[in-house]
């Protein structure tokens, strides 16, 4: 896949997948979910999207080859990274597509940097995810802090051990393992806690750009009712599929057509 390093001024180096579309086509920026990378989340979608759009997928902080965070992971920092990336690419604004964790980052990108957002497509995601302050959340915070204080090489060994322990990890192709082994486990744990605390209820109804939602109706991680509530709050057109939370990878024959329709809907209304 075409990919390269991009230096984001005063932020650090990140990694993008980049696929050129037709001349003068809109740019679509793809934001991946927790524990994924731009390649892992979107590899089934690149070819179809690039027939109509210029396509960019970023690795978020602490994920894959994204910016190596020197401090606690924040969704707001990821949103700021996306805005700076769009400026660096010189495309003016873009249709932002967020999957799962990428959904909060998409919403925050509009909230903090509306000038770079042409429209939003929200996939398998929500306006809130769980009770922010629970015993589990406090344990997660402590795990994240402990991992952040652990030397980098040892943190990477933790990732490799966890990947090898999981049955899916043991059977994964080499390129998938290579992507997963790039993660910073401290950032992934902190990202999990950040998602639990995310809640855009107070401002998401103010969205003033075209939106669409791809609803994963068999989702056990993000309840479909919350996905639909987000679509209502953003006045977005709904494209529902009979897929689970990993439909982007497991059911591309369902997900990719719905994604194309959702992006086209936003493009046509923007």
C-alpha positions as protocol buffer text, in pm:
chain_id: "A"
residue {
  index: 1
  type: UNK
  ca { x: 0 y: 0 z: 0 }
}
residue {
  index: 2
  type: UNK
  ca { x: 132 y: 353 z: -79 }
}
residue {
  index: 3
  type: UNK
  ca { x: 241 y: 500 z: 254 }
}
residue {
  index: 4
  type: UNK
  ca { x: 476 y: 765 z: 387 }
}
residue {
  index: 5
  type: UNK
  ca { x: 592 y: 958 z: 690 }
}
residue {
  index: 6
  type: UNK
  ca { x: 447 y: 1306 z: 739 }
}
residue {
  index: 7
  type: UNK
  ca { x: 598 y: 1557 z: 978 }
}
residue {
  index: 8
  type: UNK
  ca { x: 333 y: 1753 z: 1165 }
}
residue {
  index: 9
  type: UNK
  ca { x: 489 y: 2082 z: 1280 }
}
residue {
  index: 10
  type: UNK
  ca { x: 548 y: 2099 z: 1656 }
}
residue {
  index: 11
  type: UNK
  ca { x: 369 y: 1765 z: 1699 }
}
residue {
  index: 12
  type: UNK
  ca { x: 586 y: 1487 z: 1561 }
}
residue {
  index: 13
  type: UNK
  ca { x: 609 y: 1236 z: 1278 }
}
residue {
  index: 14
  type: UNK
  ca { x: 310 y: 1028 z: 1178 }
}
residue {
  index: 15
  type: UNK
  ca { x: 234 y: 767 z: 913 }
}
residue {
  index: 16
  type: UNK
  ca { x: -30 y: 782 z: 644 }
}
residue {
  index: 17
  type: UNK
  ca { x: -165 y: 553 z: 378 }
}
residue {
  index: 18
  type: UNK
  ca { x: -228 y: 764 z: 68 }
}
residue {
  index: 19
  type: UNK
  ca { x: -426 y: 675 z: -244 }
}
residue {
  index: 20
  type: UNK
  ca { x: -469 y: 924 z: -526 }
}
residue {
  index: 21
  type: UNK
  ca { x: -813 y: 949 z: -682 }
}
residue {
  index: 22
  type: UNK
  ca { x: -947 y: 1140 z: -983 }
}
residue {
  index: 23
  type: UNK
  ca { x: -818 y: 1490 z: -1047 }
}
residue {
  index: 24
  type: UNK
  ca { x: -997 y: 1754 z: -835 }
}
residue {
  index: 25
  type: UNK
  ca { x: -1178 y: 1484 z: -636 }
}
residue {
  index: 26
  type: UNK
  ca { x: -1257 y: 1559 z: -270 }
}
residue {
  index: 27
  type: UNK
  ca { x: -1022 y: 1425 z: -5 }
}
residue {
  index: 28
  type: UNK
  ca { x: -1146 y: 1161 z: 238 }
}
residue {
  index: 29
  type: UNK
  ca { x: -950 y: 1121 z: 563 }
}
residue {
  index: 30
  type: UNK
  ca { x: -1001 y: 785 z: 735 }
}
residue {
  index: 31
  type: UNK
  ca { x: -966 y: 754 z: 1113 }
}
residue {
  index: 32
  type: UNK
  ca { x: -921 y: 404 z: 1255 }
}
residue {
  index: 33
  type: UNK
  ca { x: -1051 y: 236 z: 1569 }
}
residue {
  index: 34
  type: UNK
  ca { x: -886 y: 139 z: 1898 }
}
residue {
  index: 35
  type: UNK
  ca { x: -599 y: -105 z: 1864 }
}
residue {
  index: 36
  type: UNK
  ca { x: -597 y: -82 z: 1484 }
}
residue {
  index: 37
  type: UNK
  ca { x: -395 y: 121 z: 1233 }
}
residue {
  index: 38
  type: UNK
  ca { x: -493 y: 303 z: 917 }
}
residue {
  index: 39
  type: UNK
  ca { x: -396 y: -3 z: 715 }
}
residue {
  index: 40
  type: UNK
  ca { x: -559 y: -263 z: 941 }
}
residue {
  index: 41
  type: UNK
  ca { x: -889 y: -77 z: 964 }
}
residue {
  index: 42
  type: UNK
  ca { x: -927 y: 35 z: 604 }
}
residue {
  index: 43
  type: UNK
  ca { x: -736 y: -202 z: 373 }
}
residue {
  index: 44
  type: UNK
  ca { x: -1061 y: -346 z: 236 }
}
residue {
  index: 45
  type: UNK
  ca { x: -1192 y: 3 z: 153 }
}
residue {
  index: 46
  type: UNK
  ca { x: -897 y: 181 z: -11 }
}
residue {
  index: 47
  type: UNK
  ca { x: -943 y: 59 z: -368 }
}
residue {
  index: 48
  type: UNK
  ca { x: -1315 y: 131 z: -387 }
}
residue {
  index: 49
  type: UNK
  ca { x: -1283 y: 477 z: -229 }
}
residue {
  index: 50
  type: UNK
  ca { x: -988 y: 576 z: -449 }
}
residue {
  index: 51
  type: UNK
  ca { x: -1203 y: 536 z: -762 }
}
residue {
  index: 52
  type: UNK
  ca { x: -1387 y: 850 z: -655 }
}
residue {
  index: 53
  type: UNK
  ca { x: -1177 y: 1034 z: -394 }
}
residue {
  index: 54
  type: UNK
  ca { x: -828 y: 1114 z: -281 }
}
residue {
  index: 55
  type: UNK
  ca { x: -788 y: 891 z: 22 }
}
residue {
  index: 56
  type: UNK
  ca { x: -569 y: 936 z: 330 }
}
residue {
  index: 57
  type: UNK
  ca { x: -560 y: 715 z: 640 }
}
residue {
  index: 58
  type: UNK
  ca { x: -359 y: 822 z: 944 }
}
residue {
  index: 59
  type: UNK
  ca { x: -213 y: 611 z: 1226 }
}
residue {
  index: 60
  type: UNK
  ca { x: -326 y: 774 z: 1551 }
}
residue {
  index: 61
  type: UNK
  ca { x: -94 y: 848 z: 1842 }
}
residue {
  index: 62
  type: UNK
  ca { x: 53 y: 538 z: 2000 }
}
residue {
  index: 63
  type: UNK
  ca { x: -99 y: 318 z: 1729 }
}
residue {
  index: 64
  type: UNK
  ca { x: 112 y: 165 z: 1456 }
}
residue {
  index: 65
  type: UNK
  ca { x: 363 y: 420 z: 1327 }
}
residue {
  index: 66
  type: UNK
  ca { x: 169 y: 720 z: 1454 }
}
residue {
  index: 67
  type: UNK
  ca { x: 314 y: 995 z: 1673 }
}
residue {
  index: 68
  type: UNK
  ca { x: 492 y: 848 z: 1974 }
}
residue {
  index: 69
  type: UNK
  ca { x: 314 y: 1019 z: 2262 }
}
residue {
  index: 70
  type: UNK
  ca { x: 535 y: 1157 z: 2533 }
}
residue {
  index: 71
  type: UNK
  ca { x: 238 y: 1213 z: 2756 }
}
residue {
  index: 72
  type: UNK
  ca { x: -100 y: 1060 z: 2834 }
}
residue {
  index: 73
  type: UNK
  ca { x: -312 y: 975 z: 2528 }
}
residue {
  index: 74
  type: UNK
  ca { x: -590 y: 1228 z: 2460 }
}
residue {
  index: 75
  type: UNK
  ca { x: -857 y: 1211 z: 2191 }
}
residue {
  index: 76
  type: UNK
  ca { x: -828 y: 1588 z: 2160 }
}
residue {
  index: 77
  type: UNK
  ca { x: -461 y: 1556 z: 2061 }
}
residue {
  index: 78
  type: UNK
  ca { x: -560 y: 1309 z: 1789 }
}
residue {
  index: 79
  type: UNK
  ca { x: -820 y: 1555 z: 1656 }
}
residue {
  index: 80
  type: UNK
  ca { x: -559 y: 1832 z: 1649 }
}
residue {
  index: 81
  type: UNK
  ca { x: -322 y: 1595 z: 1462 }
}
residue {
  index: 82
  type: UNK
  ca { x: -590 y: 1540 z: 1196 }
}
residue {
  index: 83
  type: UNK
  ca { x: -644 y: 1914 z: 1151 }
}
residue {
  index: 84
  type: UNK
  ca { x: -271 y: 1979 z: 1115 }
}
residue {
  index: 85
  type: UNK
  ca { x: -240 y: 1689 z: 870 }
}
residue {
  index: 86
  type: UNK
  ca { x: -515 y: 1834 z: 651 }
}
residue {
  index: 87
  type: UNK
  ca { x: -333 y: 2168 z: 653 }
}
residue {
  index: 88
  type: UNK
  ca { x: -4 y: 1999 z: 564 }
}
residue {
  index: 89
  type: UNK
  ca { x: -167 y: 1815 z: 273 }
}
residue {
  index: 90
  type: UNK
  ca { x: -295 y: 2149 z: 143 }
}
residue {
  index: 91
  type: UNK
  ca { x: -643 y: 2022 z: 60 }
}
residue {
  index: 92
  type: UNK
  ca { x: -837 y: 2292 z: 245 }
}
residue {
  index: 93
  type: UNK
  ca { x: -1097 y: 2064 z: 400 }
}
residue {
  index: 94
  type: UNK
  ca { x: -1192 y: 1699 z: 386 }
}
residue {
  index: 95
  type: UNK
  ca { x: -1468 y: 1448 z: 446 }
}
residue {
  index: 96
  type: UNK
  ca { x: -1367 y: 1282 z: 774 }
}
residue {
  index: 97
  type: UNK
  ca { x: -1462 y: 916 z: 821 }
}
residue {
  index: 98
  type: UNK
  ca { x: -1429 y: 777 z: 1172 }
}
residue {
  index: 99
  type: UNK
  ca { x: -1464 y: 413 z: 1275 }
}
residue {
  index: 100
  type: UNK
  ca { x: -1528 y: 325 z: 1642 }
}
residue {
  index: 101
  type: UNK
  ca { x: -1262 y: 531 z: 1829 }
}
residue {
  index: 102
  type: UNK
  ca { x: -1224 y: 727 z: 1508 }
}
residue {
  index: 103
  type: UNK
  ca { x: -1581 y: 850 z: 1561 }
}
residue {
  index: 104
  type: UNK
  ca { x: -1502 y: 1058 z: 1872 }
}
residue {
  index: 105
  type: UNK
  ca { x: -1188 y: 1188 z: 1700 }
}
residue {
  index: 106
  type: UNK
  ca { x: -1399 y: 1287 z: 1398 }
}
residue {
  index: 107
  type: UNK
  ca { x: -1649 y: 1467 z: 1621 }
}
residue {
  index: 108
  type: UNK
  ca { x: -1371 y: 1646 z: 1807 }
}
residue {
  index: 109
  type: UNK
  ca { x: -1202 y: 1747 z: 1482 }
}
residue {
  index: 110
  type: UNK
  ca { x: -1520 y: 1927 z: 1379 }
}
residue {
  index: 111
  type: UNK
  ca { x: -1570 y: 2073 z: 1729 }
}
residue {
  index: 112
  type: UNK
  ca { x: -1214 y: 2207 z: 1755 }
}
residue {
  index: 113
  type: UNK
  ca { x: -1131 y: 2274 z: 1388 }
}
residue {
  index: 114
  type: UNK
  ca { x: -1453 y: 2315 z: 1187 }
}
residue {
  index: 115
  type: UNK
  ca { x: -1270 y: 2489 z: 902 }
}
residue {
  index: 116
  type: UNK
  ca { x: -1102 y: 2163 z: 793 }
}
residue {
  index: 117
  type: UNK
  ca { x: -1418 y: 1948 z: 798 }
}
residue {
  index: 118
  type: UNK
  ca { x: -1630 y: 1931 z: 483 }
}
residue {
  index: 119
  type: UNK
  ca { x: -1853 y: 1655 z: 624 }
}
residue {
  index: 120
  type: UNK
  ca { x: -1850 y: 1355 z: 855 }
}
residue {
  index: 121
  type: UNK
  ca { x: -1917 y: 983 z: 815 }
}
residue {
  index: 122
  type: UNK
  ca { x: -1951 y: 802 z: 1148 }
}
residue {
  index: 123
  type: UNK
  ca { x: -1911 y: 422 z: 1146 }
}
residue {
  index: 124
  type: UNK
  ca { x: -1981 y: 179 z: 1432 }
}
residue {
  index: 125
  type: UNK
  ca { x: -1945 y: 463 z: 1681 }
}
residue {
  index: 126
  type: UNK
  ca { x: -2131 y: 678 z: 1931 }
}
residue {
  index: 127
  type: UNK
  ca { x: -2161 y: 1012 z: 2108 }
}
residue {
  index: 128
  type: UNK
  ca { x: -2077 y: 835 z: 2439 }
}
residue {
  index: 129
  type: UNK
  ca { x: -1953 y: 489 z: 2531 }
}
residue {
  index: 130
  type: UNK
  ca { x: -1980 y: 414 z: 2901 }
}
residue {
  index: 131
  type: UNK
  ca { x: -1981 y: 534 z: 3258 }
}
residue {
  index: 132
  type: UNK
  ca { x: -1657 y: 735 z: 3289 }
}
residue {
  index: 133
  type: UNK
  ca { x: -1582 y: 683 z: 3658 }
}
residue {
  index: 134
  type: UNK
  ca { x: -1604 y: 321 z: 3773 }
}
residue {
  index: 135
  type: UNK
  ca { x: -1364 y: 84 z: 3953 }
}
residue {
  index: 136
  type: UNK
  ca { x: -1270 y: -58 z: 3610 }
}
residue {
  index: 137
  type: UNK
  ca { x: -1185 y: 291 z: 3487 }
}
residue {
  index: 138
  type: UNK
  ca { x: -959 y: 354 z: 3787 }
}
residue {
  index: 139
  type: UNK
  ca { x: -779 y: 24 z: 3731 }
}
residue {
  index: 140
  type: UNK
  ca { x: -734 y: 115 z: 3365 }
}
residue {
  index: 141
  type: UNK
  ca { x: -584 y: 451 z: 3458 }
}
residue {
  index: 142
  type: UNK
  ca { x: -335 y: 280 z: 3687 }
}
residue {
  index: 143
  type: UNK
  ca { x: -244 y: 26 z: 3417 }
}
residue {
  index: 144
  type: UNK
  ca { x: -184 y: 305 z: 3168 }
}
residue {
  index: 145
  type: UNK
  ca { x: 35 y: 494 z: 3415 }
}
residue {
  index: 146
  type: UNK
  ca { x: 232 y: 181 z: 3497 }
}
residue {
  index: 147
  type: UNK
  ca { x: 295 y: 104 z: 3132 }
}
residue {
  index: 148
  type: UNK
  ca { x: 395 y: 463 z: 3060 }
}
residue {
  index: 149
  type: UNK
  ca { x: 660 y: 440 z: 3332 }
}
residue {
  index: 150
  type: UNK
  ca { x: 787 y: 112 z: 3182 }
}
residue {
  index: 151
  type: UNK
  ca { x: 1090 y: 141 z: 2947 }
}
residue {
  index: 152
  type: UNK
  ca { x: 998 y: 146 z: 2576 }
}
residue {
  index: 153
  type: UNK
  ca { x: 1163 y: -185 z: 2473 }
}
residue {
  index: 154
  type: UNK
  ca { x: 982 y: -367 z: 2751 }
}
residue {
  index: 155
  type: UNK
  ca { x: 651 y: -212 z: 2647 }
}
residue {
  index: 156
  type: UNK
  ca { x: 705 y: -341 z: 2294 }
}
residue {
  index: 157
  type: UNK
  ca { x: 773 y: -688 z: 2430 }
}
residue {
  index: 158
  type: UNK
  ca { x: 441 y: -668 z: 2615 }
}
residue {
  index: 159
  type: UNK
  ca { x: 265 y: -605 z: 2283 }
}
residue {
  index: 160
  type: UNK
  ca { x: 434 y: -901 z: 2116 }
}
residue {
  index: 161
  type: UNK
  ca { x: 352 y: -1130 z: 2406 }
}
residue {
  index: 162
  type: UNK
  ca { x: -14 y: -1028 z: 2408 }
}
residue {
  index: 163
  type: UNK
  ca { x: -41 y: -1071 z: 2031 }
}
residue {
  index: 164
  type: UNK
  ca { x: 114 y: -1416 z: 2048 }
}
residue {
  index: 165
  type: UNK
  ca { x: -113 y: -1518 z: 2335 }
}
residue {
  index: 166
  type: UNK
  ca { x: -435 y: -1435 z: 2147 }
}
residue {
  index: 167
  type: UNK
  ca { x: -553 y: -1717 z: 1912 }
}
residue {
  index: 168
  type: UNK
  ca { x: -634 y: -1467 z: 1635 }
}
residue {
  index: 169
  type: UNK
  ca { x: -291 y: -1313 z: 1677 }
}
residue {
  index: 170
  type: UNK
  ca { x: -110 y: -1644 z: 1640 }
}
residue {
  index: 171
  type: UNK
  ca { x: -287 y: -1712 z: 1312 }
}
residue {
  index: 172
  type: UNK
  ca { x: -259 y: -1359 z: 1170 }
}
residue {
  index: 173
  type: UNK
  ca { x: -57 y: -1288 z: 853 }
}
residue {
  index: 174
  type: UNK
  ca { x: 289 y: -1139 z: 903 }
}
residue {
  index: 175
  type: UNK
  ca { x: 186 y: -794 z: 780 }
}
residue {
  index: 176
  type: UNK
  ca { x: -94 y: -781 z: 1039 }
}
residue {
  index: 177
  type: UNK
  ca { x: 144 y: -879 z: 1319 }
}
residue {
  index: 178
  type: UNK
  ca { x: 391 y: -619 z: 1198 }
}
residue {
  index: 179
  type: UNK
  ca { x: 123 y: -351 z: 1227 }
}
residue {
  index: 180
  type: UNK
  ca { x: 16 y: -465 z: 1573 }
}
residue {
  index: 181
  type: UNK
  ca { x: 371 y: -486 z: 1705 }
}
residue {
  index: 182
  type: UNK
  ca { x: 416 y: -112 z: 1640 }
}
residue {
  index: 183
  type: UNK
  ca { x: 161 y: -19 z: 1909 }
}
residue {
  index: 184
  type: UNK
  ca { x: 250 y: 153 z: 2236 }
}
residue {
  index: 185
  type: UNK
  ca { x: 52 y: -48 z: 2496 }
}
residue {
  index: 186
  type: UNK
  ca { x: 41 y: 248 z: 2736 }
}
residue {
  index: 187
  type: UNK
  ca { x: -131 y: 459 z: 2470 }
}
residue {
  index: 188
  type: UNK
  ca { x: -377 y: 181 z: 2384 }
}
residue {
  index: 189
  type: UNK
  ca { x: -480 y: 141 z: 2750 }
}
residue {
  index: 190
  type: UNK
  ca { x: -507 y: 519 z: 2790 }
}
residue {
  index: 191
  type: UNK
  ca { x: -709 y: 540 z: 2469 }
}
residue {
  index: 192
  type: UNK
  ca { x: -952 y: 283 z: 2607 }
}
residue {
  index: 193
  type: UNK
  ca { x: -1006 y: 501 z: 2914 }
}
residue {
  index: 194
  type: UNK
  ca { x: -1037 y: 816 z: 2701 }
}
residue {
  index: 195
  type: UNK
  ca { x: -1311 y: 652 z: 2494 }
}
residue {
  index: 196
  type: UNK
  ca { x: -1501 y: 557 z: 2811 }
}
residue {
  index: 197
  type: UNK
  ca { x: -1492 y: 921 z: 2923 }
}
residue {
  index: 198
  type: UNK
  ca { x: -1591 y: 1070 z: 2587 }
}
residue {
  index: 199
  type: UNK
  ca { x: -1931 y: 1237 z: 2571 }
}
residue {
  index: 200
  type: UNK
  ca { x: -2028 y: 1488 z: 2304 }
}
residue {
  index: 201
  type: UNK
  ca { x: -2390 y: 1525 z: 2417 }
}
residue {
  index: 202
  type: UNK
  ca { x: -2352 y: 1892 z: 2508 }
}
residue {
  index: 203
  type: UNK
  ca { x: -2238 y: 2005 z: 2163 }
}
residue {
  index: 204
  type: UNK
  ca { x: -2281 y: 1739 z: 1894 }
}
residue {
  index: 205
  type: UNK
  ca { x: -2629 y: 1869 z: 1802 }
}
residue {
  index: 206
  type: UNK
  ca { x: -2459 y: 2190 z: 1682 }
}
residue {
  index: 207
  type: UNK
  ca { x: -2291 y: 2014 z: 1389 }
}
residue {
  index: 208
  type: UNK
  ca { x: -2339 y: 2225 z: 1075 }
}
residue {
  index: 209
  type: UNK
  ca { x: -2184 y: 2001 z: 808 }
}
residue {
  index: 210
  type: UNK
  ca { x: -2347 y: 1708 z: 625 }
}
residue {
  index: 211
  type: UNK
  ca { x: -2320 y: 1377 z: 812 }
}
residue {
  index: 212
  type: UNK
  ca { x: -2396 y: 1012 z: 752 }
}
residue {
  index: 213
  type: UNK
  ca { x: -2376 y: 705 z: 974 }
}
residue {
  index: 214
  type: UNK
  ca { x: -2289 y: 345 z: 889 }
}
residue {
  index: 215
  type: UNK
  ca { x: -2471 y: 142 z: 1155 }
}
residue {
  index: 216
  type: UNK
  ca { x: -2342 y: -205 z: 1244 }
}
residue {
  index: 217
  type: UNK
  ca { x: -2667 y: -370 z: 1352 }
}
residue {
  index: 218
  type: UNK
  ca { x: -2504 y: -679 z: 1509 }
}
residue {
  index: 219
  type: UNK
  ca { x: -2255 y: -476 z: 1711 }
}
residue {
  index: 220
  type: UNK
  ca { x: -2195 y: -596 z: 2069 }
}
residue {
  index: 221
  type: UNK
  ca { x: -1935 y: -332 z: 2154 }
}
residue {
  index: 222
  type: UNK
  ca { x: -2116 y: -16 z: 2046 }
}
residue {
  index: 223
  type: UNK
  ca { x: -2494 y: -69 z: 2083 }
}
residue {
  index: 224
  type: UNK
  ca { x: -2679 y: 5 z: 1758 }
}
residue {
  index: 225
  type: UNK
  ca { x: -2927 y: 221 z: 1952 }
}
residue {
  index: 226
  type: UNK
  ca { x: -2643 y: 458 z: 2045 }
}
residue {
  index: 227
  type: UNK
  ca { x: -2517 y: 459 z: 1688 }
}
residue {
  index: 228
  type: UNK
  ca { x: -2866 y: 558 z: 1573 }
}
residue {
  index: 229
  type: UNK
  ca { x: -2891 y: 825 z: 1843 }
}
residue {
  index: 230
  type: UNK
  ca { x: -2568 y: 977 z: 1712 }
}
residue {
  index: 231
  type: UNK
  ca { x: -2715 y: 979 z: 1362 }
}
residue {
  index: 232
  type: UNK
  ca { x: -3022 y: 1158 z: 1498 }
}
residue {
  index: 233
  type: UNK
  ca { x: -2813 y: 1415 z: 1685 }
}
residue {
  index: 234
  type: UNK
  ca { x: -2609 y: 1492 z: 1372 }
}
residue {
  index: 235
  type: UNK
  ca { x: -2911 y: 1477 z: 1139 }
}
residue {
  index: 236
  type: UNK
  ca { x: -2720 y: 1220 z: 939 }
}
residue {
  index: 237
  type: UNK
  ca { x: -2842 y: 981 z: 673 }
}
residue {
  index: 238
  type: UNK
  ca { x: -2832 y: 620 z: 795 }
}
residue {
  index: 239
  type: UNK
  ca { x: -2679 y: 324 z: 611 }
}
residue {
  index: 240
  type: UNK
  ca { x: -2734 y: 8 z: 816 }
}
residue {
  index: 241
  type: UNK
  ca { x: -2563 y: -327 z: 761 }
}
residue {
  index: 242
  type: UNK
  ca { x: -2607 y: -670 z: 922 }
}
residue {
  index: 243
  type: UNK
  ca { x: -2252 y: -674 z: 1056 }
}
residue {
  index: 244
  type: UNK
  ca { x: -2070 y: -680 z: 1390 }
}
residue {
  index: 245
  type: UNK
  ca { x: -1815 y: -430 z: 1520 }
}
residue {
  index: 246
  type: UNK
  ca { x: -1540 y: -567 z: 1295 }
}
residue {
  index: 247
  type: UNK
  ca { x: -1752 y: -553 z: 980 }
}
residue {
  index: 248
  type: UNK
  ca { x: -1496 y: -331 z: 805 }
}
residue {
  index: 249
  type: UNK
  ca { x: -1260 y: -632 z: 796 }
}
residue {
  index: 250
  type: UNK
  ca { x: -1486 y: -937 z: 838 }
}
residue {
  index: 251
  type: UNK
  ca { x: -1771 y: -831 z: 609 }
}
residue {
  index: 252
  type: UNK
  ca { x: -1631 y: -597 z: 344 }
}
residue {
  index: 253
  type: UNK
  ca { x: -1897 y: -705 z: 95 }
}
residue {
  index: 254
  type: UNK
  ca { x: -2151 y: -539 z: 327 }
}
residue {
  index: 255
  type: UNK
  ca { x: -1942 y: -260 z: 474 }
}
residue {
  index: 256
  type: UNK
  ca { x: -1768 y: -115 z: 169 }
}
residue {
  index: 257
  type: UNK
  ca { x: -2085 y: -48 z: -37 }
}
residue {
  index: 258
  type: UNK
  ca { x: -2247 y: 115 z: 268 }
}
residue {
  index: 259
  type: UNK
  ca { x: -1936 y: 326 z: 323 }
}
residue {
  index: 260
  type: UNK
  ca { x: -1931 y: 437 z: -40 }
}
residue {
  index: 261
  type: UNK
  ca { x: -2298 y: 535 z: -21 }
}
residue {
  index: 262
  type: UNK
  ca { x: -2243 y: 726 z: 304 }
}
residue {
  index: 263
  type: UNK
  ca { x: -1945 y: 920 z: 170 }
}
residue {
  index: 264
  type: UNK
  ca { x: -2131 y: 999 z: -152 }
}
residue {
  index: 265
  type: UNK
  ca { x: -2426 y: 1125 z: 49 }
}
residue {
  index: 266
  type: UNK
  ca { x: -2203 y: 1365 z: 241 }
}
residue {
  index: 267
  type: UNK
  ca { x: -2016 y: 1473 z: -74 }
}
residue {
  index: 268
  type: UNK
  ca { x: -2338 y: 1550 z: -259 }
}
residue {
  index: 269
  type: UNK
  ca { x: -2478 y: 1756 z: 30 }
}
residue {
  index: 270
  type: UNK
  ca { x: -2158 y: 1950 z: 89 }
}
